[in-house]
Amino acid sequence: MKKLISITLLTLLFSVPSFALTGLGIGIHGGQTSNYSSDLLDNNLGDITDSLGLSIGDTSFDEELYNIGAHIKVGTLPLIDFYGFVDYSWKKKEITNGLDFRISDVAVGVSARKGLGVAMLKPFAGAGFEIHHLAYSLETDAVEFNGIPVAALVVPSNQNKIGYHFLLGVELNLPVFPVDPYIQYKYNWITTDDEPTKYGMIEAGLTFSL
């Protein structure tokens, strides 16, 4: 998968005969993940529920993370745009009443996007990579549950991991207004321990021309 991302990025780069700068922009975006899959979290939630003697059935982390972020756009000819971005994603899952498992993800990365036309409504495709800081914690006001101290419950260690993504979307270019709204679907995977964390994300944003 890493090789596929590298080939895609190189294809985008070498398809550009000249990197003439066509514009700069800054923007904001937000979205929500779908089908967030992590064996690390599933196994950890199972261990916690076993330690507390709970039988809650499904211990998979099937929550959808919320996402907000900001980006910088560097446009080049012909129709290649580079985006640097900072994202923050978060969600918590209730383990039992008064005890929640929380995940937060801060990602810093870059995407290369190639427009697939010059019309006002412009489809695009792209790929990129990022560095994720993943943090895990338990949130509670209690000291213990079922006689088990909260301090004895183990969550995964925070980690910094490389992630990769493909994306498809459409952007609306309005000549009269200095803002370009877009919507995209981004498929992500993070090189977490044991098994990669994989998920999709629907994201909408606004890019303001400078």
Secondary structure, DSSP 8 states (H G I E B T S, - for coil): -HHHHHHHHHHHHHT-S---EEEEEEEEEEEEEEEEE-HHHHHHHHHHHHHHT---S--S-----EEEEEEEEEEETTTEEEEEEEEEEEEEEEEETTEEEEEEEEEEEEEEEEES--SSEEEEEEEEEEEEEEEEEEE-S-SEETTEEGGG------EEEEEEEEEEEEEE--TTSSEEEEEEEEEEEE--SSS-EEEEEEEEEEEEE-
